[in-house]
Amino acid sequence: MNLRNKTILITGATRGLGRELALHLDPLGCSLFLTDRDTDGLSALTHKLTCAPHIIPCDLGDFHERKNLIQTIKEQTQVDILINCAGIGSHSQLNQLTVDEIERVMQVNALAPLELIAGLSPLELVVNIGSVAGEMNLPSMSLYGASKTSMHAFTRSIQLEGARTLLVILGPMRGTDFVQSIEHPRTGQPNWYRRLDLPVETATRLIVRAMQREQSQLVAPRWYPIIFMLARIFSPLVRMFGKKVS
């Protein structure tokens, strides 16, 4: 796919992967629509881009703001590519979860992407940023895993309906808010995250290349599917690991 002159909407655009995607896609000649709840962050990012983007502040955790976002965009343009990048991390055990946390994580990570896809269709390409947590069970990540599993499921389902999708399955990314959000209050960032994290710049290059090649799925690093398979086979070991880090 030639990305030049494509109209692309990126959610969660002010930091981490969303910001890097905006910076990477800008010189390719794309027309960018950027949304985030961080108004100041959107303004700051605008000054770093060569082509002035369209910025639309929106808190994706709020149903009414999501509705207004869809309506505003439809009044201005037809989006070619939607990149659902916004996400909220959660590292809470069952007895620590609150209703507010459950509501917000599911709204941002699962409901918002699906509503945007439905509201802005037809789209030439939908890029959904998933997670290893959507493919395997991880201790203290039941809520986050549930939100990403939902995203993976509807991405694969709408692909069977004829939608062109790219499901991006990533592990932790160095330099993002998510890695900080899952730090354990006593032990800090989990050891296995420190060993596996991927530079956000590398992830960005892989995603853009996958878009250009019209891939339907990107898993990075490439050996993660082996981990998914082993986790399913040896789930008792995962439970043992969960007891050690709790």
C-alpha positions as CSV (number, residue, x, y, z in Angstrom):
1,M,0.0,0.0,0.0
2,N,1.3,3.4,-0.9
3,L,0.7,5.7,2.1
4,R,1.2,8.9,0.3
5,N,-1.9,11.2,0.3
6,K,-3.7,8.7,2.6
7,T,-5.9,10.3,5.4
8,I,-4.8,8.6,8.6
9,L,-6.4,8.9,12.1
10,I,-4.1,8.0,15.0
11,T,-5.6,7.7,18.5
12,G,-3.4,8.2,21.5
13,A,-1.1,10.4,19.4
14,T,0.8,12.4,22.0
15,R,3.1,9.9,23.5
16,G,4.7,6.5,23.0
17,L,3.9,4.5,19.9
18,G,1.2,6.9,18.7
19,R,3.6,9.8,18.7
20,E,6.3,7.8,17.0
21,L,3.8,6.7,14.3
22,A,2.8,10.4,13.7
23,L,6.4,11.4,13.3
24,H,7.2,8.5,11.0
25,L,4.2,8.9,8.8
26,D,4.4,12.7,8.4
27,P,7.3,12.7,5.9
28,L,5.6,10.0,3.8
29,G,3.0,12.6,2.7
30,C,0.1,11.4,4.7
31,S,-2.8,13.7,5.9
32,L,-2.8,13.1,9.6
33,F,-5.8,13.4,12.0
34,L,-4.5,13.1,15.6
35,T,-6.5,12.6,18.7
36,D,-5.7,12.4,22.4
37,R,-7.1,13.7,25.6
38,D,-3.8,15.7,26.2
39,T,-4.5,19.0,24.4
40,D,-1.1,20.4,25.2
41,G,0.6,17.3,23.9
42,L,-1.3,17.6,20.6
43,S,-0.1,21.2,20.2
44,A,3.5,20.3,21.0
45,L,3.4,17.4,18.5
46,T,2.1,19.7,15.8
47,H,5.2,21.8,15.9
48,K,7.4,18.7,15.2
49,L,5.5,17.8,12.0
50,T,6.3,19.2,8.6
51,C,2.7,19.1,7.4
52,A,0.1,20.6,9.8
53,P,-2.1,17.8,11.1
54,H,-5.7,18.0,12.1
55,I,-5.9,17.8,15.9
56,I,-9.1,16.8,17.7
57,P,-8.8,16.5,21.5
58,C,-10.9,13.6,22.8
59,D,-11.0,11.4,25.9
60,L,-11.7,8.0,24.5
61,G,-12.9,6.8,27.9
62,D,-16.0,9.0,27.5
63,F,-18.8,7.7,25.3
64,H,-20.1,11.2,24.4
65,E,-16.7,12.5,23.4
66,R,-16.1,9.4,21.2
67,K,-19.4,10.1,19.5
68,N,-18.5,13.7,18.9
69,L,-15.1,12.7,17.6
70,I,-16.7,10.4,15.0
71,Q,-19.1,13.0,14.0
72,T,-16.5,15.8,13.7
73,I,-14.2,13.6,11.5
74,K,-17.1,12.5,9.2
75,E,-18.0,16.1,8.7
76,Q,-14.4,17.0,7.6
77,T,-13.2,14.0,5.6
78,Q,-13.3,10.3,4.7
79,V,-10.6,8.5,6.7
80,D,-8.6,6.0,4.7
81,I,-6.6,4.4,7.6
82,L,-7.5,4.1,11.2
83,I,-4.7,3.4,13.7
84,N,-6.2,2.4,17.1
85,C,-3.2,3.1,19.2
86,A,-4.6,4.6,22.4
87,G,-4.5,2.2,25.4
88,I,-4.4,2.1,29.1
89,G,-2.3,-0.3,31.1
90,S,-3.5,-2.2,34.1
91,H,-1.4,-4.3,36.6
92,S,-3.9,-5.1,39.3
93,Q,-4.7,-8.4,40.9
94,L,-8.4,-9.4,41.3
95,N,-8.7,-8.1,44.8
96,Q,-7.3,-4.7,43.8
97,L,-9.5,-4.0,40.8
98,T,-12.1,-1.3,41.1
99,V,-15.2,-0.7,39.0
100,D,-13.9,2.6,37.8
101,E,-10.6,1.0,36.6
102,I,-12.5,-1.9,34.9
103,E,-14.8,0.6,33.2
104,R,-12.1,2.9,31.9
105,V,-9.7,0.2,30.6
106,M,-12.5,-1.6,28.7
107,Q,-13.8,1.7,27.3
108,V,-10.5,2.8,26.0
109,N,-8.9,-0.5,25.0
110,A,-11.9,-2.4,23.6
111,L,-15.0,-0.3,23.0
112,A,-13.5,2.8,21.6
113,P,-11.6,1.0,18.8
114,L,-14.6,-1.0,17.7
115,E,-16.9,2.1,17.8
116,L,-14.4,4.1,15.7
117,I,-14.2,1.3,13.1
118,A,-17.9,1.0,12.9
119,G,-18.5,4.8,12.9
120,L,-15.8,5.6,10.3
121,S,-16.3,2.7,7.9
122,P,-15.7,2.1,5.0
123,L,-11.9,2.2,5.7
124,E,-9.1,1.1,3.5
125,L,-7.2,-0.3,6.5
126,V,-7.7,-0.7,10.2
127,V,-4.5,-1.0,12.3
128,N,-5.2,-2.3,15.8
129,I,-2.4,-2.2,18.4
130,G,-2.9,-5.4,20.4
131,S,-0.7,-7.0,23.0
132,V,0.9,-10.3,24.0
133,A,-1.5,-10.1,26.9
134,G,-4.3,-10.7,24.4
135,E,-2.7,-14.0,23.4
136,M,-1.6,-15.5,26.7
137,N,-2.6,-15.2,30.4
138,L,-0.3,-13.1,32.6
139,P,-0.4,-12.7,36.3
140,S,-2.0,-9.4,37.6
141,M,-3.1,-8.5,34.1
142,S,-6.5,-10.0,33.9
143,L,-8.2,-6.7,33.0
144,Y,-5.7,-5.6,30.5
145,G,-5.6,-9.0,28.9
146,A,-9.4,-9.1,28.7
147,S,-9.5,-5.8,26.9
148,K,-6.8,-6.8,24.4
149,T,-8.3,-10.3,23.9
150,S,-11.5,-8.5,22.9
151,M,-9.6,-6.3,20.4
152,H,-7.9,-9.4,18.9
153,A,-11.2,-11.2,18.5
154,F,-13.1,-8.5,16.7
155,T,-10.1,-7.6,14.5
156,R,-10.0,-11.2,13.2
157,S,-13.8,-11.4,12.9
158,I,-14.2,-8.2,10.8
159,Q,-11.3,-9.5,8.6
160,L,-13.5,-12.5,7.8
161,E,-16.2,-10.1,6.9
162,G,-14.0,-8.5,4.3
163,A,-12.4,-5.6,6.2
164,R,-8.6,-5.1,5.6
165,T,-7.0,-5.2,9.0
166,L,-3.5,-5.3,10.5
167,L,-3.4,-6.7,14.0
168,V,-0.2,-5.7,15.7
169,I,0.8,-7.9,18.7
170,L,3.6,-6.4,20.7
171,G,5.2,-7.0,24.0
172,P,6.4,-4.2,26.3
173,M,7.9,-1.2,24.5
174,R,10.8,0.8,26.0
175,G,10.1,4.4,26.6
176,T,6.3,4.2,26.8
177,D,3.8,5.0,29.6
178,F,2.5,1.5,29.6
179,V,5.7,0.0,30.9
180,Q,5.6,2.4,33.8
181,S,1.9,1.8,34.4
182,I,2.5,-1.9,35.2
183,E,5.3,-1.4,37.7
184,H,4.6,-3.4,40.8
185,P,4.4,-1.1,43.9
186,R,7.1,-3.0,45.7
187,T,9.2,-4.7,43.1
188,G,9.0,-2.1,40.3
189,Q,8.9,-3.2,36.7
190,P,8.7,-7.0,36.3
191,N,12.1,-8.7,35.5
192,W,10.7,-10.4,32.4
193,Y,9.6,-7.0,31.0
194,R,13.0,-5.6,31.5
195,R,14.4,-8.4,29.4
196,L,11.9,-8.4,26.6
197,D,11.1,-4.7,26.0
198,L,11.2,-3.4,22.4
199,P,12.4,0.1,21.5
200,V,9.3,2.1,20.4
201,E,11.2,3.3,17.3
202,T,11.8,-0.2,16.2
203,A,8.1,-1.1,16.7
204,T,7.1,1.9,14.7
205,R,9.3,1.0,11.7
206,L,7.9,-2.6,11.7
207,I,4.3,-1.4,11.8
208,V,4.7,1.1,8.9
209,R,6.4,-1.6,6.8
210,A,3.6,-4.0,7.6
211,M,1.1,-1.4,6.5
212,Q,2.9,-0.9,3.2
213,R,3.2,-4.7,2.7
214,E,-0.5,-5.1,3.5
215,Q,0.1,-7.7,6.1
216,S,-2.8,-8.9,8.2
217,Q,-0.8,-9.5,11.3
218,L,2.5,-8.4,12.9
219,V,4.0,-10.1,15.9
220,A,7.1,-8.5,17.3
221,P,9.6,-9.9,18.2
222,R,9.0,-12.7,15.7
223,W,9.6,-15.5,18.2
224,Y,6.7,-14.5,20.5
225,P,4.3,-17.1,19.0
226,I,6.5,-19.8,20.4
227,I,6.0,-18.2,23.9
228,F,2.2,-18.1,23.3
229,M,2.2,-21.8,22.5
230,L,4.4,-22.8,25.5
231,A,2.2,-20.6,27.8
232,R,-0.9,-22.5,26.8
233,I,0.8,-25.9,27.2
234,F,2.5,-25.1,30.5
235,S,-0.1,-22.9,32.1
236,P,0.6,-24.4,35.6
237,L,4.0,-22.8,35.4
238,V,2.4,-19.4,34.7
239,R,0.3,-19.8,37.8
240,M,3.4,-20.6,39.8
241,F,5.1,-17.5,38.4
242,G,2.1,-15.4,39.4
243,K,2.4,-16.5,43.0
244,K,6.1,-15.5,43.1
245,V,5.5,-12.0,41.8
246,S,2.4,-11.3,43.9
